[in-house]
Amino acid sequence: MVKAYLRYEPAISFGVVASPESNVVYDPSGRRLLAAALDRFAAWDPKRGLPSSIFTPASSSPSLAVSCIASSPSAASASASSIASGHADGSIRLWDAETGACEATLHGHRSAASALRFSPSGAVLASGSKDCDVILWDVVAQAGLFRLRGHRDQVTDLLFLDSGKKLATCSKDKFIRVWDLDTQHCLQIVGGHHSEVWSMDVDPSEKFLVSGSADPELRVFRVRQSAEDGEDWNKWDVLKLFGEIPRQTKERVQTIRFNKDGSLVACQVAGKTADIYRILDETEAIRKAKRRMHRKKEKALAKAVTAEGNGTVIDPLPAQDSQNPTVVVTDVFKLLQVLRASKKICSVAFSPSNPPKGCLASLSLSLNNNVLETYSVDNEKVSKTHSIEIHGHRSDIRSLALNSEDNLLMSTSHNAVKIWNPSTGDCLRTIDSDYGLCSAFVPGNRYGLIGTKSGTLEIIDINSGNSIDVIEAHAGSIRSIVLIPDEDGTVSARGFVTGSADHDVKFWEYQLVQKSDTDSKHLSVTNVRTLKMNDDVLAVSIGPTGKHIAVALLDCTVKVFFVDTLKFCLSLYGHKLPVLCMDISSDGALIVTGSADKNLKIWGMDFGDCHKSIFAHTDSVMDVKFVYRTHYMFSVGKDRTVKYWDADKFELLLTLEGHHAEVWCLAISSRGDFIVTGSHDRSIRRWDRTEEQLFIEEEREKRLEETFEADLDNAIEHRHGQKDDAPDEGSVGVPGRKTKETITAADAIIDALDTAEEEEKRLNELKEEQSNAERAKSQPNVIMQGQSPSDYVLNAVSNVRPNDLEQALLSLPFSDALKLMAYLKEWSLIPLKQVELTCRVCLVLLQTHHNQLTSTPAARSILTELKGILYGRVKGCKDTIGFNLAAMDHIKELLAMRSDAPFRDAKAKLMEIRQEQSKRSDRSDGTERRKKKKPKASTQS
């Protein structure tokens, strides 16, 4: 009989506040700060210090680490997909800011997304990647528009200009490119940087663009406002160099961001500082330029007076220079403050909401030690206002321990111990400590034991969250703490054992010590026995009855002793590298050891014979534990995986992936219903046992299929890689890419076409052979569920995701494409439906098979009929949409005039439009006056 096992699945992940690989931004409302946490991201309330919502992808995978986040600048789009996240596999996800649901997943990049930016209207999303491409996405249609190629290295940042009509991109190839999105070509290539351009931003009025690199200065460009900006502009130039601003530090620039009103710009470097500059208005800049010219004139006069005695003649400054000074970049950009953080800054973001009274702006930043901080910026200083840090450790997690009731979890790091609720992931206590390498709960769950890297043993009070005693236990780092069980297998108050790098294994007993100042007592420990070893102790394990103790040494062996007499019992040797972890089963029959040689070895405790040696991980095995009362075991390693084994059959049952770095430790509940793992990525993940059964053969076949699919993906990437199709200068490409989903969609369309063709043949045969009455009694096709062939194919095409439709149609052979075009006429005649889908399918097929279609007689009649139908249908839809938009604008104007509160923004926008129209009319009137050369009185009408 085939044995069945219960499956473990990921439940929750906690402990990460901000990933250092991603940026931070504010959501469209301006009240919540979005920060990535490995494969998900959270919306934090900086004032309360709590996450208001968590955005988690439906399918978690280690390759889905969030690499960048963007939010729509338009508040009107908050009800739609107003948040976008880029991931390490190149995918882009669109999210609803209110519900936190993932609206769509867009596939187009071949490597990690590195930059995201919404257009001012929020309807278009631009993404840059490490594959050097820029893709424009339609947020409403959830599909790609086109791909821009031209950069020769990673795209580091991008932004929209001219109300979303142009796009500026910067790259590690040292160039800034400006693209015209209407014509889809590169307008301008801006050089001048001597190293990689890492970031850039433009002020809200689109007057200045600031870019930064590893150069010792920032470059400031003027942005062309209109075609009549001046005669010194080149016809096609959009950016013109205004000047350079010297920076305060030598580290490269990492992020440049303007605040909401454009009065401040922050330049964050790849270090602990961020320079904040103030942008002066035109009046202040001219005043500063006049002062500069006045000082220059005074210096020149002083130099002239000095030179008179020497007989030297110095020309004075021209008079017009002091009266009409030329404004330079240093007259506009003034260094306001230098923000210095405690750790390296990863990203910065200005808050779009109104700053506190007396402050110019609020600046939020993420640090590389898992902290979010918010600062208030004013003219005198930069002060910290909020900090989010209690929800995670500052460094990697080195040990985990569950209490006897499995309702408290203790984790240790380099400077703190945290107590968690493993069910919800909430942090209950944070206790300062030394670098903890191992930990355990004292029976009774009131106290905890921490073994540190310095050799001290710390005793903490769980209830009060204080460290009550620090004992100098060992001369070297304590690697292991193990409680001594009773003979019946239960954990007792007999004491515990510690193993250290000072070659000692010490036995400890608990004792209550009375405080000197109060009558209360607290827990302390005393050393009762010491077992001397001849090498560093790396791990210690005690049998379930407390009869044997196993000690792993640096010489790659494991020594087993009797606990009562400390006499030698067994020696387990066979590992090629030191044993880092081990555990004894609850029945005392087996002991498993995990080593740095990537192997697990299963031994018998009776004779010390090796039952099996398993190549378990692709890197060092860091921890291994048996499930209580079973011979099932879990192992974790530096290869970022958690593996589930059957020690009796020596079979791999399950591989759990989710961590983004080395997994250091694990803890298993007493009932085996969940496990908890801690990693170098600072995350703690809980994996729950479900009621779903798994079988060894099925899991083995699934792993083979995943390996085959991974090889297929690698083959596709190699076939369509950059080396095979190097892009032309400024070329445009297809936005999507071929994936397993697109291949599956193409197969579904082909199957639907074949089924529909067979059904049409069957119906034609029935029509010829049978009468109407007999034809009515004929059974419909069960596969088509009573649909007509046209509706069946239309349903298959409609089920394809919009982003995958183009690649799926490109995968169709010409014969199937011709069959599909035969249905387009019938689809286009459906009133008010499928017009957009029909036009899109027709356009893709025409672009792909143009030469074959024009040379095929059967296709000419189809194209002729579609030409007459589609133009009329598209024109009718366009007129309907235009009429509805005009009606809604008219209704909005009426409502804005009636009430101020609900439509204040709309009314302000309407007034701005009217003012802009009046300015344009005044400008046109002035042009006509100059042409006609008439007096002013004649033009007042």
RAFENMO-V661617 format. One record per backbone hydrogen bond with DSSP energy under -0.5 kcal/mol. NH is the residue of the N-H (numbers start at 0). CO is the residue of the C=O. E is the energy in kcal/mol with one decimal. If there is no record, write none. Layout:
NH,CO,E / NH,CO,E
This chain:
4,693,-2.5 / 6,691,-2.6 / 8,687,-2.6 / 10,685,-2.9 / 11,685,-0.8 / 13,683,-2.4 / 16,14,-0.5 / 18,35,-2.8 / 21,18,-1.0 / 24,33,-1.6 / 26,31,-2.3 / 29,26,-1.6 / 32,43,-2.8 / 33,24,-3.7 / 33,31,-0.5 / 34,32,-0.5 / 34,41,-2.2 / 35,22,-0.6 / 36,39,-3.8 / 38,36,-0.5 / 39,36,-1.1 / 40,54,-1.9 / 41,34,-2.4 / 42,52,-2.8 / 43,32,-3.2 / 43,41,-0.7 / 44,49,-2.4 / 45,43,-0.8 / 48,44,-2.8 / 49,44,-0.7 / 51,42,-2.9 / 52,42,-1.1 / 54,40,-3.3 / 55,53,-0.7 / 56,38,-0.6 / 59,57,-0.6 / 63,60,-2.0 / 64,61,-0.6 / 65,37,-3.3 / 66,85,-3.0 / 67,85,-1.4 / 69,83,-2.5 / 71,81,-2.8 / 74,72,-0.6 / 76,73,-1.1 / 77,74,-1.4 / 78,75,-0.5 / 79,76,-1.1 / 81,79,-1.4 / 81,94,-0.8 / 82,94,-1.5 / 83,69,-2.9 / 84,92,-2.3 / 85,67,-3.0 / 86,90,-2.1 / 87,64,-1.8 / 89,86,-1.8 / 91,105,-2.7 / 92,84,-2.6 / 93,103,-2.4 / 94,82,-3.1 / 95,100,-2.3 / 96,79,-0.7 / 96,94,-0.6 / 99,95,-2.2 / 102,93,-2.7 / 102,100,-0.7 / 103,93,-1.1 / 105,91,-3.8 / 107,105,-0.5 / 108,89,-1.0 / 112,86,-1.9 / 113,127,-2.6 / 114,127,-1.7 / 116,125,-1.9 / 118,123,-2.5 / 121,118,-1.2 / 124,136,-2.3 / 125,116,-2.7 / 126,134,-2.2 / 127,114,-2.7 / 128,132,-1.2 / 129,111,-2.2 / 131,128,-1.1 / 133,147,-2.1 / 134,126,-2.3 / 135,145,-2.5 / 136,124,-3.2 / 137,142,-3.4 / 138,122,-2.3 / 138,136,-0.8 / 139,122,-0.7 / 141,137,-1.3 / 142,137,-1.4 / 144,135,-3.5 / 145,135,-0.9 / 146,732,-2.4 / 147,133,-3.9 / 148,146,-0.5 / 148,730,-3.1 / 150,131,-0.6 / 154,128,-2.2 / 155,153,-0.6 / 155,169,-1.8 / 156,169,-1.3 / 158,167,-2.3 / 160,165,-2.7 / 164,160,-0.7 / 164,161,-1.3 / 165,160,-2.3 / 166,178,-2.2 / 167,158,-3.1 / 168,176,-2.8 / 169,156,-2.5 / 170,174,-1.4 / 171,153,-2.2 / 173,170,-1.1 / 175,189,-2.3 / 176,168,-2.9 / 177,187,-2.5 / 178,166,-3.5 / 179,184,-2.8 / 180,164,-2.2 / 180,178,-0.7 / 181,164,-0.5 / 183,179,-1.6 / 184,179,-1.2 / 186,177,-2.8 / 187,177,-1.5 / 189,175,-3.7 / 189,187,-0.5 / 190,188,-0.6 / 192,173,-0.6 / 196,170,-1.7 / 197,195,-0.6 / 197,211,-1.9 / 198,211,-1.3 / 200,209,-1.9 / 202,207,-1.8 / 205,202,-2.3 / 208,220,-2.6 / 209,200,-2.6 / 210,218,-2.5 / 211,198,-2.5 / 213,195,-0.6 / 217,244,-3.1 / 218,210,-2.1 / 219,242,-2.9 / 220,208,-3.1 / 221,239,-3.6 / 222,206,-1.9 / 223,237,-2.8 / 228,225,-1.1 / 232,229,-0.8 / 239,221,-1.9 / 241,219,-3.2 / 242,219,-1.6 / 244,217,-2.8 / 245,243,-0.5 / 246,215,-2.5 / 252,212,-1.8 / 253,267,-3.2 / 254,267,-2.0 / 256,265,-2.0 / 258,263,-2.0 / 261,258,-0.7 / 264,276,-2.2 / 265,256,-3.0 / 266,274,-3.4 / 267,254,-3.1 / 267,265,-0.6 / 268,272,-1.6 / 269,251,-2.3 / 270,268,-2.1 / 273,338,-1.9 / 274,266,-2.6 / 275,336,-2.9 / 276,264,-3.0 / 276,274,-0.5 / 277,333,-3.6 / 278,262,-2.7 / 279,277,-0.7 / 279,331,-3.0 / 284,280,-2.5 / 285,281,-2.2 / 286,282,-2.2 / 287,283,-2.5 / 288,284,-2.3 / 289,285,-2.4 / 290,286,-2.1 / 291,287,-2.3 / 292,288,-2.6 / 293,289,-2.5 / 294,290,-2.6 / 295,291,-2.2 / 296,292,-2.3 / 297,293,-2.5 / 298,294,-2.4 / 299,295,-2.1 / 300,296,-2.5 / 301,297,-2.6 / 302,298,-2.5 / 303,299,-2.1 / 304,300,-2.5 / 305,301,-2.0 / 306,302,-1.9 / 307,303,-1.2 / 308,304,-0.7 / 310,306,-0.5 / 310,307,-1.0 / 311,306,-2.5 / 313,311,-0.5 / 320,317,-0.5 / 321,317,-0.8 / 322,318,-1.3 / 323,319,-2.7 / 326,324,-0.5 / 330,327,-1.2 / 331,327,-0.7 / 331,328,-0.8 / 332,328,-2.6 / 333,277,-2.6 / 333,331,-0.6 / 335,275,-2.7 / 336,275,-1.6 / 338,273,-3.0 / 340,271,-3.1 / 340,338,-0.5 / 344,270,-3.3 / 345,365,-3.5 / 346,365,-1.1 / 348,363,-2.3 / 350,361,-2.8 / 352,29,-0.6 / 358,355,-2.0 / 359,376,-3.3 / 360,376,-1.3 / 362,374,-3.0 / 363,348,-3.0 / 364,372,-2.9 / 365,346,-2.1 / 366,370,-2.7 / 367,343,-2.2 / 369,366,-1.0 / 370,366,-0.7 / 371,387,-1.9 / 372,364,-2.7 / 373,385,-2.5 / 374,362,-3.3 / 375,382,-2.8 / 376,360,-2.8 / 377,380,-1.8 / 382,375,-1.9 / 384,373,-3.0 / 385,373,-1.5 / 387,371,-3.2 / 388,386,-0.6 / 391,388,-1.1 / 396,678,-1.8 / 397,395,-0.5 / 397,411,-2.1 / 398,411,-0.8 / 400,409,-1.7 / 402,407,-1.7 / 405,402,-1.3 / 408,419,-2.2 / 409,400,-2.9 / 410,417,-2.3 / 411,398,-1.6 / 412,415,-1.6 / 416,430,-3.2 / 417,410,-2.3 / 418,428,-2.3 / 419,408,-3.1 / 419,417,-0.5 / 420,425,-2.2 / 421,419,-0.8 / 424,420,-3.1 / 427,418,-3.1 / 427,425,-0.6 / 428,418,-1.5 / 430,416,-3.3 / 432,414,-1.8 / 435,412,-2.2 / 435,433,-0.9 / 436,450,-3.0 / 437,450,-1.5 / 439,448,-1.7 / 441,446,-2.4 / 444,441,-2.4 / 447,459,-2.0 / 448,439,-3.2 / 449,457,-2.3 / 450,437,-2.5 / 451,449,-0.5 / 451,455,-2.1 / 452,434,-2.3 / 454,451,-0.9 / 456,470,-3.0 / 457,449,-2.6 / 457,455,-0.5 / 458,468,-2.8 / 459,447,-2.3 / 459,457,-0.5 / 460,465,-3.2 / 461,445,-2.5 / 461,459,-0.6 / 462,445,-0.6 / 464,460,-1.8 / 465,460,-0.8 / 467,458,-2.1 / 467,465,-0.7 / 468,458,-1.4 / 470,456,-2.7 / 472,454,-0.8 / 472,470,-1.6 / 473,454,-2.6 / 477,451,-2.4 / 478,476,-0.6 / 478,498,-2.3 / 479,498,-1.4 / 481,496,-2.6 / 483,494,-2.3 / 484,482,-0.6 / 485,489,-3.6 / 488,485,-1.4 / 491,483,-1.0 / 495,507,-1.5 / 496,481,-2.9 / 497,505,-2.3 / 498,479,-1.9 / 499,503,-1.8 / 500,476,-2.0 / 502,499,-0.9 / 504,530,-2.2 / 505,497,-2.1 / 506,528,-2.8 / 507,495,-3.0 / 508,525,-2.2 / 510,523,-2.6 / 512,521,-3.1 / 514,519,-2.4 / 521,512,-2.8 / 523,510,-2.9 / 525,508,-2.0 / 527,506,-2.7 / 528,506,-1.1 / 530,504,-3.6 / 531,529,-0.6 / 532,502,-2.9 / 536,499,-1.8 / 537,535,-0.5 / 537,551,-2.8 / 538,551,-1.1 / 540,549,-2.3 / 542,547,-2.5 / 543,584,-0.5 / 545,542,-1.3 / 548,560,-2.5 / 549,540,-3.5 / 550,558,-3.1 / 551,538,-2.8 / 552,556,-2.5 / 553,535,-1.4 / 555,552,-1.1 / 557,571,-2.1 / 558,550,-2.8 / 559,569,-3.0 / 560,548,-2.9 / 561,566,-2.4 / 562,546,-2.6 / 565,561,-1.8 / 568,559,-3.3 / 569,559,-1.5 / 571,557,-3.3 / 572,570,-0.6 / 574,555,-0.6 / 578,552,-0.7 / 579,577,-0.5 / 579,593,-1.9 / 580,593,-1.8 / 582,591,-1.9 / 584,589,-2.4 / 587,584,-1.5 / 590,602,-2.0 / 591,582,-2.6 / 592,600,-2.3 / 593,580,-2.8 / 594,598,-1.7 / 595,577,-2.1 / 597,594,-1.1 / 599,613,-2.8 / 600,592,-2.2 / 601,611,-2.7 / 602,590,-3.1 / 602,600,-0.5 / 603,608,-2.4 / 604,588,-2.3 / 607,603,-1.7 / 610,601,-2.9 / 610,608,-0.7 / 611,601,-1.3 / 613,599,-3.4 / 615,597,-1.2 / 615,613,-1.3 / 616,597,-1.6 / 620,594,-2.2 / 621,619,-0.6 / 621,635,-2.0 / 622,635,-1.4 / 624,633,-2.3 / 626,631,-3.0 / 629,626,-1.7 / 632,644,-1.8 / 633,624,-2.6 / 634,642,-2.2 / 635,622,-2.4 / 636,640,-1.2 / 637,619,-2.3 / 639,636,-1.1 / 641,655,-2.3 / 642,634,-2.8 / 643,653,-2.8 / 644,632,-3.1 / 645,650,-2.2 / 646,630,-2.5 / 646,644,-0.6 / 649,645,-1.4 / 650,645,-1.2 / 652,643,-3.1 / 652,650,-0.6 / 653,643,-1.4 / 655,641,-3.8 / 656,654,-0.6 / 657,639,-0.6 / 658,639,-0.6 / 662,636,-1.9 / 663,661,-0.6 / 663,677,-1.5 / 664,677,-1.5 / 666,675,-2.6 / 668,673,-2.2 / 671,668,-0.7 / 674,686,-2.2 / 675,666,-2.8 / 676,684,-2.4 / 677,664,-2.1 / 678,682,-1.5 / 679,661,-3.2 / 681,678,-1.2 / 683,13,-3.2 / 684,676,-2.2 / 685,11,-2.6 / 686,674,-2.7 / 687,8,-2.3 / 688,672,-3.0 / 689,6,-3.2 / 693,4,-2.8 / 698,694,-2.4 / 699,695,-2.2 / 700,696,-2.5 / 701,697,-2.3 / 702,698,-2.2 / 703,699,-1.9 / 704,700,-2.3 / 705,701,-2.4 / 706,702,-2.1 / 707,703,-2.3 / 708,704,-2.8 / 709,705,-2.4 / 710,706,-2.1 / 711,707,-2.1 / 712,708,-2.6 / 713,709,-2.3 / 714,710,-2.1 / 715,711,-2.3 / 716,712,-2.7 / 717,713,-2.4 / 718,714,-2.4 / 719,715,-2.3 / 720,717,-0.8 / 724,720,-1.7 / 730,727,-1.6 / 732,146,-2.6 / 736,106,-0.6 / 742,738,-2.0 / 743,739,-2.3 / 744,740,-2.3 / 745,741,-2.4 / 746,742,-2.2 / 747,743,-2.0 / 748,744,-2.1 / 749,745,-2.3 / 750,746,-2.5 / 751,747,-2.1 / 752,748,-2.3 / 753,749,-2.4 / 754,750,-2.5 / 755,751,-2.5 / 756,752,-2.2 / 757,753,-2.2 / 758,754,-2.2 / 759,755,-2.3 / 760,756,-2.1 / 761,757,-2.3 / 762,758,-2.6 / 763,759,-2.3 / 764,760,-2.3 / 765,761,-2.3 / 766,762,-2.1 / 767,763,-1.7 / 768,764,-2.2 / 769,765,-2.4 / 774,770,-2.3 / 775,771,-1.9 / 776,772,-1.2 / 777,773,-0.6 / 777,774,-0.7 / 784,780,-0.5 / 784,781,-0.8 / 785,780,-1.2 / 786,783,-1.7 / 791,787,-2.5 / 792,788,-2.1 / 793,789,-2.4 / 794,790,-2.3 / 795,791,-1.7 / 796,792,-2.3 / 797,793,-2.4 / 798,794,-1.4 / 799,796,-1.1 / 803,800,-1.2 / 804,800,-1.1 / 805,801,-0.6 / 807,803,-2.2 / 808,804,-2.5 / 809,805,-2.0 / 810,806,-1.1 / 811,808,-1.1 / 816,812,-2.2 / 817,813,-2.3 / 818,814,-1.6 / 819,815,-2.3 / 820,816,-1.9 / 821,817,-1.0 / 822,818,-0.5 / 822,819,-1.1 / 823,820,-0.8 / 824,820,-0.6 / 826,822,-2.0 / 827,823,-2.5 / 828,824,-0.9 / 829,826,-1.5 / 832,829,-1.1 / 837,833,-2.2 / 838,834,-2.4 / 839,835,-2.3 / 840,836,-2.5 / 841,837,-2.5 / 842,838,-2.4 / 843,839,-2.3 / 844,840,-2.3 / 845,841,-2.3 / 846,842,-2.4 / 847,843,-2.1 / 848,844,-2.7 / 852,848,-2.5 / 853,849,-2.3 / 854,850,-1.1 / 855,852,-0.9 / 856,854,-0.6 / 858,855,-0.8 / 859,855,-0.9 / 859,856,-0.6 / 860,856,-0.9 / 861,857,-0.7 / 862,858,-2.4 / 863,859,-2.4 / 864,860,-2.1 / 865,861,-2.4 / 866,862,-2.0 / 867,863,-1.3 / 868,864,-1.5 / 869,865,-2.9 / 870,866,-1.0 / 871,867,-0.6 / 872,868,-2.2 / 873,869,-2.9 / 874,870,-2.2 / 875,871,-2.2 / 876,872,-2.3 / 877,873,-2.5 / 878,874,-2.4 / 879,875,-2.2 / 880,876,-2.5 / 881,877,-2.5 / 882,878,-2.4 / 883,879,-2.3 / 884,880,-2.6 / 885,881,-2.3 / 886,882,-2.3 / 887,883,-2.5 / 888,884,-2.4 / 889,885,-2.1 / 890,886,-2.3 / 891,887,-2.6 / 892,888,-2.2 / 893,889,-2.2 / 894,890,-2.6 / 895,891,-2.4 / 896,892,-1.8 / 897,893,-1.4 / 898,894,-2.0 / 903,900,-0.9 / 906,902,-2.4 / 907,903,-2.5 / 908,904,-2.5 / 909,905,-2.3 / 910,906,-2.4 / 911,907,-2.3 / 912,908,-2.2 / 913,909,-2.2 / 914,910,-2.4 / 915,911,-2.5 / 916,912,-2.5 / 917,913,-2.3 / 918,914,-2.3 / 919,915,-2.3 / 920,916,-2.3 / 921,917,-2.5 / 922,918,-2.5 / 923,919,-2.6 / 924,920,-2.4 / 925,921,-2.3 / 926,922,-2.0 / 927,923,-2.3 / 928,924,-2.3 / 929,925,-2.1 / 930,926,-1.9 / 931,927,-2.7 / 932,928,-2.3 / 933,928,-0.7 / 937,934,-0.8 / 938,935,-1.4 / 939,936,-0.8
